[in-house]
Amino acid sequence: MQFFSKSKSSNVSNSFQDWLGISKIEDGKILLKTQKSIRVLKVLPINFKLKSEMEQNAILIQYKNFLSNINSKIQIIISSRKTNLTNHIKKISKISKENPKIMNSARDYIELIERVISEKGTITKEFFIVLPEAENIENEILKIKELLTNCGNDVDICSKEDIKLLISCYTNKRTLNLIGGVR
């Protein structure tokens, strides 16, 4: 991904990183040129629709509790983009060639995936929590993790690659086939 490279032909940098005022990207953190930083957490989703009504109500109560108990300003980002299943299909194909007993099942499964993709499309949703660096940021991150764990979610420090992809999604939507109202 070359969108963070600097122009070699002039003294002026034309990179998105400079345009956005980013000094450095690390795991879980964006360092700004203003000497401030932003923390980024990745929330692993749960399939809410597969939960029973009682579980859904419990999740909603815990989510309300999460929103009520956050002391710092946060931004919740939901990134939706088309899912690329090419590598998954190749992997299934390779496994079926190595094991002829599952070849028919694998072929049916691949046909099902291709049919779903062509009829309905597939979407990958990723959830992020962005918060500005503050005095007790580590305590706030632990609190966010605990409150979202009560909702059934796992929360991780966002990787450097995920942060770059997130920024790229919002600066180059068409190339990454971002969907969800914007195309």
DALINZI-V404689 format. One record per helix or strand of 2 or more residues. SS is the DSSP state (hx for helix, st for strand). FROM is the first residue (numbers start at 1). TO is the last residue. If there is no record, write none. Layout:
ss={SS & SS}
from={FROM & FROM}
to={TO & TO}
This chain:
ss={hx & st & st & st & hx & hx & st & hx & hx & st & hx & st & hx}
from={16 & 22 & 29 & 37 & 48 & 53 & 74 & 86 & 100 & 123 & 137 & 154 & 160}
to={19 & 26 & 32 & 44 & 50 & 68 & 82 & 98 & 119 & 132 & 150 & 157 & 171}
